[in-house]
Amino acid sequence: MSKVTLSQVLSQRRTVRNYSDASIPLDVVKRLIWAGQGITGSDGKRTAPSAHAIHPLRLYFLVNRVVGLEKGLYEVDLSDHGLKQLSGADLYPALTKAAIGNPQCIMDAACIIVICADLLTPIQAFADQKPFGSRGVRYVYLEAGAAAQNLQLQAVAEGLGSVWVGGFDDETTANVLGLRGPLAPIIQLCVGYPASTE
Ligand SMILES: Cc1cc2nc3c(=O)[nH]c(=O)nc-3n(C[C@H](O)[C@H](O)[C@H](O)COP(=O)(O)O)c2cc1C
């Protein structure tokens, strides 16, 4: 892969919703995950900042076309960027149905990274700061935005296209992913090699 500068990647960044049928190599997927939430310090600090270093984000990963990975739902283990398979079911149709307007980009994506978050811990950590109760939620959204931007920029550097999908029914999406406890889906990134028409 030829080296590109951050300025070049930023200039090229665009939303891409149409993908080819090509599969994504596993090492490319691992670099994407690393860009989003890679641990870069012995103190557990990551590629994206986190208020009070709480690090409430969790990554879920849906595979459609990734070389060497079965289709299904995976949870990302950030300690080693490993992927633990949670389900072999094809959740793409259910995820599409849970999104506003049933977007085709979800069905067509080679993989989807869903940034989820533990909302409760930051809410409690910042409960004594105005605006009481919502500061923690605000921080989670900011942190998810930073992670999503990292992911999209890394996708550009890898020759991939991606789209942020924020328009979805939270509860239905959480059920599709089998999220438990205080975990909530915040933003999805559909990823694939761009179709030649885009
Ligand atoms: C918070 C957020 C949510 C978004 N949600 C969706 C979405 O649900 N569906 C979609 O097709 N695009 C979505 N987008 C992508 C925007 O439509 C896109 O960024 C915008 O059209 C600008 O185009 P650009 O990214 O190429 O600059 C979202 C973008 C952001 C920042």
The ligand as a MOL file (V3000), in Angstrom:
LIG
                    3D

  0  0  0     0  0            999 V3000
M  V30 BEGIN CTAB
M  V30 COUNTS 31 33 0 0 0
M  V30 BEGIN ATOM
M  V30 1 C -24.2020 11.9840 12.5250 0
M  V30 2 C -24.3720 11.5450 11.0850 0
M  V30 3 C -25.3900 10.6800 10.7550 0
M  V30 4 C -25.5280 10.2480 9.4460 0
M  V30 5 N -26.5300 9.3490 9.1670 0
M  V30 6 C -26.6920 8.9330 7.8810 0
M  V30 7 C -27.6960 7.9940 7.5890 0
M  V30 8 O -28.4390 7.5310 8.4490 0
M  V30 9 N -27.8040 7.5840 6.2890 0
M  V30 10 C -26.9780 8.0470 5.3080 0
M  V30 11 O -27.1230 7.6170 4.1610 0
M  V30 12 N -26.0160 8.9560 5.5710 0
M  V30 13 C -25.8480 9.4030 6.8260 0
M  V30 14 N -24.8530 10.2970 7.1210 0
M  V30 15 C -23.9350 10.7310 6.0560 0
M  V30 16 C -24.2810 12.1560 5.5740 0
M  V30 17 O -25.4480 12.1080 4.7990 0
M  V30 18 C -23.0930 12.7190 4.7660 0
M  V30 19 O -21.9910 12.8690 5.6380 0
M  V30 20 C -23.4420 14.0560 4.1520 0
M  V30 21 O -24.3160 13.8810 3.0630 0
M  V30 22 C -22.2180 14.8150 3.6690 0
M  V30 23 O -21.5340 14.0700 2.6740 0
M  V30 24 P -19.9880 13.7040 2.8330 0
M  V30 25 O -19.8520 12.7730 4.0080 0
M  V30 26 O -19.6040 13.0160 1.5330 0
M  V30 27 O -19.2490 14.9670 3.0450 0
M  V30 28 C -24.6630 10.7310 8.4260 0
M  V30 29 C -23.6380 11.6080 8.7780 0
M  V30 30 C -23.4850 12.0040 10.0700 0
M  V30 31 C -22.3590 12.9420 10.4310 0
M  V30 END ATOM
M  V30 BEGIN BOND
M  V30 1 1 1 2
M  V30 2 1 2 3
M  V30 3 2 2 30
M  V30 4 2 3 4
M  V30 5 1 4 5
M  V30 6 1 4 28
M  V30 7 2 5 6
M  V30 8 1 6 7
M  V30 9 1 6 13
M  V30 10 2 7 8
M  V30 11 1 7 9
M  V30 12 1 9 10
M  V30 13 2 10 11
M  V30 14 1 10 12
M  V30 15 2 12 13
M  V30 16 1 13 14
M  V30 17 1 14 15
M  V30 18 1 14 28
M  V30 19 1 15 16
M  V30 20 1 16 17
M  V30 21 1 16 18
M  V30 22 1 18 19
M  V30 23 1 18 20
M  V30 24 1 20 21
M  V30 25 1 20 22
M  V30 26 1 22 23
M  V30 27 1 23 24
M  V30 28 2 24 25
M  V30 29 1 24 26
M  V30 30 1 24 27
M  V30 31 2 28 29
M  V30 32 1 29 30
M  V30 33 1 30 31
M  V30 END BOND
M  V30 END CTAB
M  END
